[in-house]
């Protein structure tokens, strides 16, 4: 029988770990090593292409909100969106969709409110737009250091991304990014502001429908979530239209023009599209 002296000297006891467990552990280590090598290679390619990105250890205070806690077994692979030849209801020309058609996991940055609960960019946006603030569980995102998250901050960075990972229908391919080992794509606050101010013929304009600073995660390899946190309370505002963020019967479309909400931007978008269409028709008439 092997014994180990209290002072740490003496013959070491042999390991009794089962061979199957040893092989399973080694397989996990091999996968982690291969994953790291792939992401390191992709990071070099992103740098050379002028694409902004950050690693997983830079992700702070990011939260997931869903009807139930995040389950990696239910994670679905991201799918590229189909092109929209023409957005007839807005009278706009062809443009690429900026959000995946399906799959992935969405998160947004959050912070601690005065009551000690958590608010996120998504819950703040919902409240400001007059939609019901979801009471679904909120859990903090945990990201491995090896993770790669592409950032979209400006038109120039977006163009670099579209060039390096092109999609035939326009824009960039989420599926290609996932295959290359990119874990997520984030539209930053700076990127959202640039999207809202972009002209209709600029690719950045397509990201104006993201609404908030957020990240879509393309892979489950580097993410997990912690214990659900307390959600902060949103006090109902006193408004003539009966607004209450917790009222199921509230109709967000009842907002009036004087409320100064983000519909103003959408109205401006339509007006700009109409002006562009009128100018194009005028040019055709003159050349006829």
N, C-alpha and C positions, 0 to 999 in steps of 0.2 A: 504494500500500500504506500502510495506516495504522500509525503507530508511536506508542508511548507513551513519553515521556521518563522517565528514572529518577526525576526529582524530582517526578513526578506531574502536570506540566503538559503541554500539548499537546492535539491533537484526540483525542477519545475514539473508540475503534474501534466500529463498528456491531455490533449484536447479530446473531448468526447462528442464533439459536434458531428451530427450525421452527415455522411458524404453528400446526400441530396441537398441538404441545407447549405453546405459549403458551395456546391455548384450553383445553386440558386443565387447566392450572394455574389459569387464571381460573375454571373451573367448580368446581374444588375450593374455591377461595376464596369463591365465591358460596354454596356449600353450607355452609361453615363459618360464614359470616356469618348465613345464615338460621337455622342451628342455634343460634347464640348468641342471636339475637333471640327465638326460640321459648322457650328456656330462661330467659331473663331475664323474659319475660312470665309464664311459669309460676311462677317464683320469687316474683314479686309476688303471684300468686294464692294460693300456699301460705302466704305470710306473712299475708295478709288472713284466711285461713281458720283460722289458728292451728295449722298443721301444721309440725312440726319437720323441718328438712332441713339438709344441708350440701353444699358444693360439692366438686368433685373434688380440689382441692388440699388438702382436709382429710383425704383418705383416706391413711392411713399403715399400712404393714406388713400389707397384706391379701394373701392368697394363694389361688391356685386349685390344686386337686389333681384330676387326672383320669388315665385310662388312657393318654392321650397329651396332648401339649402343646395348649394352646388354639388352635383354628383358627377365625378369624372367619367363614370360609366355611361352617362347619358350625353356626353359631349359629342356633337356632330361635326364632321369635317366641314370646313368652310367651302362655299360654292360661289363662283363668280357670277355676277348679275348678267342678265341678258340686256342687250342694247335697246334703247327706246328710240326708234327712228324719228319720232316727233312727239313732243309733249303738246298735243292739240289743245288741251284745256287752258294752257298758258300761252299758246301761240308762239312757242319757242322752237328754234331749230334743233337738229339732232344733238344729243349730248350723251355722255356716258353716265351710268348710275354709279354713285360713289360708295354705296353700301353693298356688302355681300348679299347675294340672293337668299342665302340660307346658311345655317351653321354658325360656328364660332360662339363666343361668349362676350357680352358687353359689360363694361365697368366704367365708373366715373369717379373722379376725385371727391373726397369728402372731408368734413371737419367736425369738431366738437362744438355744439351749440351751448348757449348759456345754461340750459337745463341739464347739461351733461349728456344729452343724447347726440346722435350722429345725424348730420344733414349731408346730402351729397349734391353734386351739380344737377343730377337728374331730379331729385325731389324739389330742389329750389326752382328749377325750370318749370316743373309741373305746377307748382304753386303760383309762380308768376304768370303763367299762361291761363290760369283758371281751370286747369284739369284737376281731377281728384288726386291728391297725394297718396300714392300707394302705401298701404300698411304691410306689404310683403316684407319678409325678413331681409335684413341688411347684414352682410358679413364682410369682414376685411379680407382683401386679396393677399395671398402669400405667394411671392414670386421668387424662383430660384435665381441665384446670381448669374448663372450662365445664360439666362433668357435674353433674347434680342427683340427690341421693340422699335420699329421704324416710326419716325416722327414726321408729321406734315405741318410745317410752320409757315410756308410761303409758296408762291407760284413756282419759284425757281426750284425748290426742293421737290415739289410735286412733279415737275417736268422731268427731273432727274430720275425719279422713281418710275414714271411711265416709260422712260427710255430703257431703263435697266430690266424692268419686268413688264413688258408690254402685253396688252390684251388686244386681240384683233379688232374687237368692237370699239376700242378706245379706252383710255385710262390705263390702269395697271391691273395685273392679275393677282388676286389674293391667293389663289391656288398655287401659283408659281412661288410666291413668297413663302408659303407654308412648306412647300417641297424643299426650299433652300434652307430651311431651319429658322425662319423668322417667326417669332412667337406671337407678335401682336403689331397692330397698326394704330397709332394714336394721332388724332387731330388735336393739337394743342390749343390753348386759348388764343395764342397769337395766330395760329392757323385759321381758327374760326372767325376771328376778326377780319383776316385777309379775305376769307371766303365771302363774308357778308358785303365787303366793299368791292369785290371783283366785278369786272365788266362781264356781260353775258357771253362774250367770245373767249373768255379766259377759262382754262381748265379748273382753276381754283374755285370758280363760281359753283361748280357742281357739289362742293362740300358745304354749301350754305344750309343744306337740309340736315346736317348732323345735329343742329340745335345747341349742343353743349360740347365742352371739352370732354372727350371720352376715348376709350380704347376698345377695339374689337380684337379678341384673342383668337389666334388661328390654330393654336395647338394646346393640348392639355398636358403636354410633357413637363412644363415648367411652372404650372400654377396649381394652387389649392386655396382653400379658404379657411379662416379661423372661425371661432365661435360667433354666433349671431350677436349683434350689439343692439342696444336700445336706440330706437329711432326718436329723434327730437320732435317735439310737438309744434305744429304750425297753427298759430292763432288765426281764426277766421277774420278776414277783413270786413269792415263795414262798407258795403257797396250797394248802390241802388239796384243792381241787377241780381241781387240775392246770392252773391258769390260765397261759397263755403268749400274749401279744399277737401273736406271729408264727406261731402254730400253726394251720394250716388245719383241723385236726381238733377244735380246742377248741369246745365247745358253750357259748355264752354263757348259755343258759337254765339251766345247771347251778348258777348262783349260789344260795347258801342264804340263808335269811332273816337270818342273822347277819352277812352281809357289809356291811350298811348302804349298799347302793347305791340308785340313784334309783327302783328298783321300789317302794320304800316310799311314795313320793309317789303312784304309780299306785294302790297298794292303798288309800291314804287317799282318793283320788278316788272309787274304787268305793264305799267305805264311806259317803262323804258323799252319793253318788248314791242309795244304798239307803235312807239315812235320809230324804232328801227325798221319795223315792217312797213310803215308809211313811207319812210325815206327810200327803202328798197323798191317799192312800187312806183315811186316818183321817178327814180333813175331808169327803171324799165320803160316807163312811159316816154321819157325824153329820148331814149335810144331807139325807140320803135319808129 
